[in-house]
Amino acid sequence: MKAIVQDEYGAPDDVLELRDIDPPAPEDSSVLVRVDATSVNPADWHLIRGVPYIARLQLGLRRPHHTVPGCDVAGQVEAVGANVTGFRPGDEVFGSPFLRGFGTFAEYVCVPADLLTHKPENLSFEQAAAVPLAATTALQGLRDHGRIGPGKHVLIVGAAGGVGTFAVQLAEHWGAEVTGVCGTGNADLVRSLGADHVIDYTRVDFTRGARRYDVVFQLSGTRAPSDYLRVLTPGGTLVLAGGDSDGRWIGAVDRLLAARLLAPFVSQRLTSLTVAPSTADLALLRDVIEAGEVTPVIDRSYRLDELPAAIRYLEQGHARGKIVIVP
Ligand SMILES: NC(=O)c1ccc[n+]([C@@H]2O[C@H](COP(=O)([O-])OP(=O)(O)OC[C@H]3O[C@@H](n4cnc5c(N)ncnc54)[C@H](OP(=O)(O)O)[C@@H]3O)[C@@H](O)[C@H]2O)c1
């Protein structure tokens, strides 16, 4: 099969190679999926470049443990392991083997069965591949960490990106009052997803505004946790999920450490998120997608052999929704 292989860490154009390799064979509890589409996530370029270096403790110190990267898949079941009961060859599925094998930048991938579920019927493979990691991050950030609900005021910083476009729709679906932070060119997009208010971060410093939020979901930008305290209600919650950082050693971990140090001295709850994909959450996402409450936003598509270009585009930090890869 064709796959994108990386033997070492480095720039996508230098280390990613399209090669012919043997397809994987499913283990007892996994499913072999024909990849009809996949998508790119910031996690991919962290894995490909091996930065921040602290991530190598998990990904492989000198070279990546997993030589085929890729976090999202939508496709058809080819074969199932001996212990798998929920899937049959021909089923249309989607899921994310993030941190549990990766490997979706290929024609076939083996995915643990507890990370897959049946694809939403109203989505193409291309649309479905945009969902797993990004939408699960949005769901777990808002529901589990933010504990949002009807009437809660939520600020989503990075509302136009892969995670943010799902977060805006999910928060609206759960009845929150949503304010999205994005650049000038994306205000209409974020409004069209249902945001009640939009703040253009290139013109307005939202940390200086009068409005207070019950939840701040931080996905993009370089703000320190202390900046967000100014706009949180006294009992509000800051959910740190990502954001930009030039630090090659610990990256955005400095923000998490700052939040840990601040937490005992403030009335607000400061939390951070590491997404953990699951079948249950994917099934919930499938339900809201099939109900028409959430629709993936696709910025653009690339072919598998164009993956370095797709990663280069993602690394610029201004994707509008998701970037999808088709074989
Ligand atoms: N913790 C976890 O488990 C987890 C899981 C998934 C993702 N993440 C992290 O979450 C973050 C978002 O992921 P993603 O997939 O959404 O990334 P993405 O698609 O690359 O995000 C791009 C978006 O960020 C926006 N943006 C850039 N600078 C901004 C700023 N200063 N203020 C507000 N928006 C800004 C851009 O909007 P404009 O073009 O309008 O500027 C663009 O729409 C990343 O840091 C990623 O690593 C964490």
PDBQT file of the ligand as one rigid body, heavy atoms in Angstrom, charges set to zero:
ROOT
HETATM    1  N1  LIG A 401      -5.109  19.696  24.173  1.00  0.00    +0.000 N 
HETATM    2  C1  LIG A 401      -5.487  18.855  23.231  1.00  0.00    +0.000 C 
HETATM    3  O1  LIG A 401      -5.741  17.664  23.484  1.00  0.00    +0.000 OA
HETATM    4  C2  LIG A 401      -5.628  19.374  21.826  1.00  0.00    +0.000 A 
HETATM    5  C3  LIG A 401      -6.293  18.630  20.846  1.00  0.00    +0.000 A 
HETATM    6  C4  LIG A 401      -6.436  19.183  19.567  1.00  0.00    +0.000 A 
HETATM    7  C5  LIG A 401      -5.882  20.438  19.312  1.00  0.00    +0.000 A 
HETATM    8  N2  LIG A 401      -5.208  21.077  20.284  1.00  0.00    +0.000 N 
HETATM    9  C6  LIG A 401      -4.603  22.397  20.067  1.00  0.00    +0.000 C 
HETATM   10  O2  LIG A 401      -5.661  23.320  19.889  1.00  0.00    +0.000 OA
HETATM   11  C7  LIG A 401      -5.222  24.386  19.071  1.00  0.00    +0.000 C 
HETATM   12  C8  LIG A 401      -6.238  24.600  17.954  1.00  0.00    +0.000 C 
HETATM   13  O3  LIG A 401      -6.249  23.456  17.092  1.00  0.00    +0.000 OA
HETATM   14  P1  LIG A 401      -6.907  23.607  15.659  1.00  0.00    +0.000 P 
HETATM   15  O4  LIG A 401      -6.930  22.271  15.031  1.00  0.00    +0.000 OA
HETATM   16  O5  LIG A 401      -8.168  24.397  15.764  1.00  0.00    +0.000 OA
HETATM   17  O6  LIG A 401      -5.798  24.522  14.964  1.00  0.00    +0.000 OA
HETATM   18  P2  LIG A 401      -5.922  25.364  13.637  1.00  0.00    +0.000 P 
HETATM   19  O7  LIG A 401      -7.036  24.864  12.799  1.00  0.00    +0.000 OA
HETATM   20  O8  LIG A 401      -4.565  25.400  13.032  1.00  0.00    +0.000 OA
HETATM   21  O9  LIG A 401      -6.284  26.830  14.161  1.00  0.00    +0.000 OA
HETATM   22  C9  LIG A 401      -6.209  27.849  13.224  1.00  0.00    +0.000 C 
HETATM   23  C10 LIG A 401      -7.083  29.006  13.656  1.00  0.00    +0.000 C 
HETATM   24  O10 LIG A 401      -6.449  29.723  14.716  1.00  0.00    +0.000 OA
HETATM   25  C11 LIG A 401      -6.905  31.070  14.595  1.00  0.00    +0.000 C 
HETATM   26  N3  LIG A 401      -6.004  32.000  15.264  1.00  0.00    +0.000 N 
HETATM   27  C12 LIG A 401      -4.692  32.195  15.013  1.00  0.00    +0.000 A 
HETATM   28  N4  LIG A 401      -4.209  33.155  15.870  1.00  0.00    +0.000 NA
HETATM   29  C13 LIG A 401      -5.251  33.541  16.653  1.00  0.00    +0.000 A 
HETATM   30  C14 LIG A 401      -5.403  34.452  17.730  1.00  0.00    +0.000 A 
HETATM   31  N5  LIG A 401      -4.379  35.188  18.171  1.00  0.00    +0.000 N 
HETATM   32  N6  LIG A 401      -6.618  34.580  18.311  1.00  0.00    +0.000 NA
HETATM   33  C15 LIG A 401      -7.670  33.851  17.879  1.00  0.00    +0.000 A 
HETATM   34  N7  LIG A 401      -7.607  32.970  16.856  1.00  0.00    +0.000 NA
HETATM   35  C16 LIG A 401      -6.403  32.815  16.266  1.00  0.00    +0.000 A 
HETATM   36  C17 LIG A 401      -6.957  31.306  13.116  1.00  0.00    +0.000 C 
HETATM   37  O11 LIG A 401      -7.925  32.299  12.862  1.00  0.00    +0.000 OA
HETATM   38  P3  LIG A 401      -7.574  33.589  11.971  1.00  0.00    +0.000 P 
HETATM   39  O12 LIG A 401      -7.117  33.071  10.622  1.00  0.00    +0.000 OA
HETATM   40  O13 LIG A 401      -8.857  34.311  11.938  1.00  0.00    +0.000 OA
HETATM   41  O14 LIG A 401      -6.447  34.290  12.671  1.00  0.00    +0.000 OA
HETATM   42  C18 LIG A 401      -7.340  29.966  12.532  1.00  0.00    +0.000 C 
HETATM   43  O15 LIG A 401      -8.688  29.913  12.174  1.00  0.00    +0.000 OA
HETATM   44  C19 LIG A 401      -3.821  23.995  18.577  1.00  0.00    +0.000 C 
HETATM   45  O16 LIG A 401      -2.865  24.676  19.384  1.00  0.00    +0.000 OA
HETATM   46  C20 LIG A 401      -3.754  22.507  18.821  1.00  0.00    +0.000 C 
HETATM   47  O17 LIG A 401      -2.430  22.060  19.045  1.00  0.00    +0.000 OA
HETATM   48  C21 LIG A 401      -5.066  20.587  21.531  1.00  0.00    +0.000 A 
ENDROOT
TORSDOF 0
